[in-house]
Amino acid sequence: MSTAASEPPGDWTARYAEYVSQASSRAARTAELNTRLLKRVARGELTPAVLERRYAAFAATHGAAYANDLAATSMRFLTGLVRAGTGYANELVQHIAPGSVTSEPGDPPRFVSDDWSTGFRRLTEYAATENAAVAALLRTLMEKVASGAASASDLNAAAEDFHGEHLPETVQNIVSLFFDLLAGLDETHSDFGIRYLDEVLGLRSDTERAAGTLDVVGPSGGSATARLAVSNDAATPSALRIVMTDVRRADGVGPAFEPDVTIVPERLALAPGTEEEISLTIRLDPAVFEPGPEYAGTLHVLSPGESVLAVPLRIRAAVLTDQGPP
């Protein structure tokens, strides 16, 4: 029999390269979002409690669609394997004993979302029916040999010719099914994760945004200080932490960066009805704060599990002749 099937067809390499490229791109996107998420957790903007709560809500909203996509991908793969096997067997029998195959393979069941058990049960029944039909064809061939209507050596020679001509293509089709399975599972899994990370990184629903913007202006090369009063209007004590986000130029020029900032106090405990002042001091290093342009950032007041207040900051390093607010 021909050994052509032992050599991978030329397009396997291209298909594998395509799969690796797409998987690497999705992995890079996921890694980027995870890095951003870890930085926000490290700065205290997001807590494990928030992430757990948001993931539970996200899974409840999108979990069914995610599971349906996984099930549909698996169903396509399994259906393809059954059709490839029965189709190959029918063509083989037709080749070595023309006229033996009198019917075409049956149509596979359609996958219906939210009804996996029925779909996979019907696929099992479909595979059993197709296997039974193949077994009946093989029994017919054996009966021909037993009755002397066909020679075993002739059938074997015809089968070897068929395998040599058709097996490489069938193997290629099966490999293609595996690549489709890998790509489909990877895409569904990555898209679910990326969508969750995108959503949680844009989280603002638990945060009250301050009514105004806090101006932080000082001489280039020096420091700028601003103060903010935080009060507890609740009926219970509140433990708070104050953190600052990255900043970047308000016009979008250049990357975001972490400023050299001192917050006093960084943590405070407020009894009901009490208030405390927070002092924010930023070093206006000209290497990062270009004199003149405005920079934007946000000061977050956090309580366990959520961000309760977000204060927009407008930061400017002024030249010596222009130290007033903009």
C-alpha positions in Angstrom: 0.0 0.0 0.0 1.2 3.5 -0.7 2.9 5.3 2.2 1.8 8.8 1.1 -0.4 9.1 4.1 2.6 9.0 6.4 3.8 12.3 5.0 1.8 15.4 6.2 0.3 17.3 3.3 1.9 20.7 2.6 -1.0 22.7 3.8 -0.9 21.1 7.3 2.0 23.4 8.1 0.2 26.5 6.9 -2.9 25.5 8.8 -0.9 24.9 12.0 0.9 28.3 11.5 -2.5 30.0 11.1 -3.8 28.3 14.3 -0.7 29.3 16.3 -0.8 32.9 15.0 -4.4 33.3 16.0 -4.0 31.7 19.4 -0.9 33.8 20.1 -2.7 37.0 19.2 -5.6 36.1 21.6 -3.1 35.1 24.3 -1.3 38.4 24.0 -4.5 40.3 24.3 -5.5 38.3 27.4 -2.0 38.9 28.9 -2.3 42.6 28.3 -5.7 42.8 30.0 -4.5 40.7 32.9 -1.5 43.0 33.4 -3.8 46.0 33.5 -6.1 44.3 35.9 -3.2 43.3 38.2 -2.0 46.9 38.3 -5.4 48.1 39.3 -5.7 45.5 42.0 -2.2 46.5 43.2 -3.2 50.2 43.4 -6.3 49.2 45.3 -8.8 50.3 42.7 -10.3 46.8 42.5 -10.5 44.3 45.3 -10.9 40.5 45.2 -14.4 40.9 46.5 -15.4 43.1 43.6 -13.8 40.7 41.1 -15.6 37.7 42.6 -18.9 39.5 42.6 -18.5 40.8 39.0 -17.4 37.4 37.7 -20.4 35.7 39.3 -22.7 38.3 37.6 -20.8 38.0 34.3 -21.0 34.2 34.3 -24.7 34.3 35.1 -25.2 36.6 32.1 -22.9 35.1 29.6 -22.2 31.5 30.8 -25.0 29.9 28.9 -23.9 31.3 25.6 -20.3 30.3 26.3 -21.3 26.7 27.1 -23.5 26.6 24.0 -20.5 27.7 21.9 -18.3 24.9 23.4 -21.0 22.3 22.9 -21.6 23.4 19.3 -17.9 23.2 18.5 -17.7 19.7 20.0 -20.8 18.6 18.1 -19.3 19.8 14.8 -16.1 17.9 15.5 -17.8 14.6 16.5 -20.3 14.8 13.6 -17.4 15.3 11.2 -15.6 12.3 12.5 -18.7 10.1 12.1 -19.3 11.3 8.6 -15.6 10.9 7.6 -15.6 7.4 8.8 -18.9 6.2 7.3 -18.2 8.1 4.1 -14.8 6.5 3.7 -16.2 3.0 4.4 -19.0 3.4 1.9 -16.6 4.6 -0.8 -14.3 1.7 0.0 -17.0 -0.9 -0.3 -18.3 0.6 -3.5 -14.8 0.5 -5.0 -14.0 -3.1 -4.2 -17.6 -4.4 -4.9 -19.5 -2.0 -7.2 -23.2 -2.0 -6.6 -23.0 -3.1 -3.0 -23.8 0.4 -1.6 -27.4 1.2 -2.4 -28.0 4.2 -0.1 -26.3 7.4 0.9 -25.2 8.1 4.5 -27.9 9.7 6.6 -28.0 13.3 7.6 -26.5 14.1 11.0 -28.7 15.7 13.7 -28.7 19.5 14.1 -27.4 21.0 17.3 -30.0 23.0 19.2 -28.7 25.5 21.8 -29.8 24.9 25.5 -30.6 21.2 24.7 -27.3 19.5 24.8 -28.4 16.2 26.2 -30.9 15.7 23.3 -28.3 16.8 20.8 -25.6 14.5 22.0 -28.1 11.6 22.4 -29.2 12.1 18.8 -25.6 12.2 17.6 -24.9 8.9 19.5 -28.0 7.3 17.8 -26.8 8.7 14.4 -23.3 7.2 14.8 -24.8 3.9 15.9 -27.1 3.8 12.8 -24.2 4.6 10.5 -21.9 2.0 12.1 -24.7 -0.6 11.7 -25.0 0.3 8.0 -21.2 -0.1 7.5 -21.3 -3.4 9.4 -24.0 -4.7 7.1 -22.0 -3.8 4.0 -19.0 -5.7 5.4 -21.1 -8.7 6.1 -22.3 -8.5 2.5 -18.7 -8.6 1.3 -17.9 -11.6 3.6 -20.9 -13.4 2.3 -19.7 -12.9 -1.3 -16.3 -14.4 -0.4 -17.9 -17.3 1.5 -20.2 -18.1 -1.5 -17.3 -17.9 -4.0 -18.8 -14.9 -5.8 -15.7 -12.8 -5.0 -12.1 -13.7 -4.3 -10.6 -12.5 -1.0 -7.3 -11.8 -2.7 -9.0 -9.6 -5.3 -11.0 -7.7 -2.7 -7.7 -7.2 -0.7 -5.9 -5.9 -3.7 -8.8 -3.5 -4.6 -8.8 -2.3 -1.0 -5.1 -1.5 -1.1 -5.5 0.4 -4.3 -8.3 2.4 -2.7 -6.4 3.2 0.4 -3.4 4.3 -1.5 -5.5 6.7 -3.6 -7.9 8.0 -1.0 -6.5 7.6 2.5 -4.2 10.7 2.4 -7.1 12.9 1.6 -9.2 11.4 4.3 -6.5 11.8 6.9 -6.1 15.4 5.8 -9.8 16.0 6.3 -9.6 14.5 9.8 -6.6 16.6 10.7 -8.5 19.6 9.5 -11.4 18.7 11.9 -8.9 18.6 14.8 -7.6 22.0 13.9 -11.1 23.3 13.7 -11.8 21.9 17.1 -8.7 23.4 18.6 -9.3 26.8 17.1 -12.9 26.8 18.0 -12.3 25.9 21.6 -9.5 28.4 22.0 -11.4 31.2 20.4 -14.5 30.6 22.5 -12.5 30.3 25.7 -10.3 33.4 24.9 -13.3 35.5 23.8 -15.1 34.7 27.1 -12.1 35.7 29.2 -11.3 38.8 27.2 -14.9 40.0 27.3 -14.9 39.6 31.1 -11.6 41.4 31.5 -12.8 44.2 29.2 -15.9 44.6 31.3 -14.3 44.5 34.7 -11.6 47.0 33.6 -14.3 49.4 32.7 -16.0 49.0 36.0 -17.4 52.2 37.4 -20.9 51.3 38.5 -20.1 51.2 42.2 -18.3 54.5 42.2 -19.8 57.9 42.8 -18.0 60.5 40.6 -17.1 63.8 42.3 -19.1 66.8 41.1 -16.0 68.8 40.2 -12.4 68.4 39.2 -9.6 68.9 41.6 -6.8 71.2 40.2 -3.3 70.3 41.2 -0.9 73.1 40.0 2.7 73.8 41.0 6.1 74.9 39.6 7.8 72.6 37.1 10.5 70.7 39.1 8.7 71.4 42.4 5.6 69.9 44.0 1.9 70.6 43.9 -0.4 70.0 46.8 -4.2 69.8 46.9 -6.6 68.9 49.7 -9.9 67.1 49.8 -12.4 66.6 52.6 -14.0 63.2 52.9 -17.0 62.6 55.1 -19.0 59.6 56.2 -22.7 60.1 55.7 -23.6 56.5 56.5 -25.0 55.3 59.8 -22.0 52.9 60.3 -18.3 53.4 60.6 -16.3 53.4 57.3 -12.7 52.2 56.7 -11.3 53.9 53.7 -8.2 53.8 51.6 -7.1 56.5 49.1 -5.2 55.7 45.9 -4.3 57.4 42.7 -4.4 56.1 39.1 -1.9 56.5 36.4 -1.9 59.9 34.7 -1.4 61.0 31.2 -1.6 64.2 29.1 -5.2 65.3 28.7 -4.7 65.7 25.0 -3.7 62.0 24.7 -0.1 62.6 23.8 2.3 60.1 25.2 1.8 57.1 27.4 0.2 56.9 30.8 2.6 56.8 33.8 2.7 56.5 37.6 3.3 59.8 39.2 5.5 60.4 42.3 2.7 61.1 44.8 2.3 61.3 48.5 -1.2 60.9 50.1 -1.7 61.8 53.7 -3.4 59.9 55.2 -3.6 56.9 52.8 -6.0 55.1 55.2 -8.6 56.4 57.6 -11.5 55.3 59.6 -14.5 57.6 59.8 -17.2 57.3 62.4 -20.7 58.1 61.2 -21.2 61.8 60.5 -17.5 62.7 60.7 -15.1 64.2 58.2 -11.4 64.2 57.6 -9.1 66.1 55.2 -6.8 64.3 52.7 -3.6 66.0 51.4 -2.3 65.0 48.0 1.2 66.1 46.9 2.6 65.4 43.5 6.2 65.9 42.4 6.2 67.7 39.1 9.4 66.2 37.6 9.9 67.9 34.2 11.1 64.5 32.9 7.5 63.3 33.0 5.4 66.4 33.5 6.1 68.7 30.6 5.6 72.3 31.7 2.4 73.8 30.3 0.1 70.9 29.2 -2.6 69.5 31.5 -2.4 66.0 32.8 -5.4 63.9 33.9 -5.7 61.3 36.6 -8.2 60.1 39.2 -8.1 59.9 42.9 -10.1 56.9 44.3 -11.6 56.7 47.8 -12.0 52.9 48.4 -13.9 51.0 51.0 -13.6 47.2 51.3 -15.1 45.7 48.1 -15.8 48.8 46.1 -14.7 52.3 45.1 -17.0 54.8 46.7 -15.7 58.0 45.2 -13.7 59.0 42.1 -12.3 62.5 42.0 -11.0 63.7 38.6 -7.6 65.5 38.8 -6.3 68.2 36.5 -2.5 68.4 37.0 -0.2 71.1 35.5 3.4 71.9 35.9 3.6 75.7 35.5 6.5 77.8 34.3 7.8 80.3 36.8 5.8 83.2 35.3 2.6 81.2 35.2 1.9 79.4 38.4 -1.8 80.2 38.8 -4.6 77.8 38.0 -5.5 77.5 34.3 
